[in-house]
Amino acid sequence: MSALVHRLGYIALNVRDMDAAVRDAEGIAGVRLVKSSPDRTLLTSNQRHAELIYYRSSADEVRSIGLEANDAACVAEVARRVRQRGLRILSETPSLDVISNSVTFATSEGHIFEVHTPMPLDQPVRYMCGGIHPRCIDHVNLTSSDPKTITEELVDVLGMKLSERSTGYELNWLRAGDNRHHTVGLVKGKPGLHHYSWEFSDFSDFKRLGDMLDADDRCLVWGPGRHGAGDNLFTYYVDTGGFLVECTAEMELMPLTAEARVVEVGENLSNPKVVNRWGAPPPQAWIHHHSAFMKL
């Protein structure tokens, strides 16, 4: 079964303080403004029309996660599979006028996905910025009370492939059609979002990030380090909306036919070969971080 989605499309977040959220995304991550209205702001780090979308709201919460499908036929197939699986379709009207086709659905635990046709490449290749300047939006990690079931739903509905999992399905990493080790991760916990991730160019960007946060009287939550699952460099910080943001580089590419690896993460994520090959374990602030999805 081939993947119906190729990559992460965007992340949409409801925020109470739109101005602060935009300043933080521009000044720390280094993305650029595409379009802004009183209720919605679109930002991107490359030619794609939008990767980070803020909606003005009374709560800081996740609105939806965009997954970019190959074409309209793949969107239609996802809609068919959502119905077949007995999940809820929330909308078949695209959230942005630049998207031609989409279907928005919820998992059985309320994670909201919009599977959409490719985002237009209508933005400048280069731009001036005050932050780090990511290469692209990279992946999301979700929390779930039953990650095995949600993993099965995403495999069945989206055709994603399981790259790696823990022995008891407490952690799962799913890849899309671009074969990066994971586009969606799942970890056991209260249903919601654990973090979203920007891909950066190399390790020197992490140094700049730490110095910029320090200049703003903030600090990194965890890292730098190298995850064993995915073999990617990482570090994490919290943005002004309270969302945990990972900065990553060097994500592993999986062979098309690779079978899922099964690993033992250890008690309290203590196995460095899976969690952080450089040794430093995750702090409690990272382990227990949680952002809710908006109520349906």
Sequence and secondary structure as in RCSB ss.txt:
>XXXX:A:sequence
MSALVHRLGYIALNVRDMDAAVRDAEGIAGVRLVKSSPDRTLLTSNQRHAELIYYRSSADEVRSIGLEANDAACV
AEVARRVRQRGLRILSETPSLDVISNSVTFATSEGHIFEVHTPMPLDQPVRYMCGGIHPRCIDHVNLTSSDPKTI
TEELVDVLGMKLSERSTGYELNWLRAGDNRHHTVGLVKGKPGLHHYSWEFSDFSDFKRLGDMLDADDRCLVWGPG
RHGAGDNLFTYYVDTGGFLVECTAEMELMPLTAEARVVEVGENLSNPKVVNRWGAPPPQAWIHHHSAFMKL
>XXXX:A:secstr
   SEEEEEEEEEEES HHHHHHHIIIII  EEEEE SSEEEEESSSBS SEEEEE SS EEEEEEEEESSHHHH
HHHHHHHHHHT EEEESS SSTT   EEEEE TT  EEEEES   B S S    SS   SEEEEEEEEESSHHHH
HHHHHHHH  EEEEEETTSSEEEEE TT BS SEEEEESSSEEEEEEEE SSTHHHHHHHHHHHHTT   SEEEE
E SSS  EEEEEE TTS EEEEEE   B  TT   EEE   TTS  TTTS TTS    HHHHT  B B   
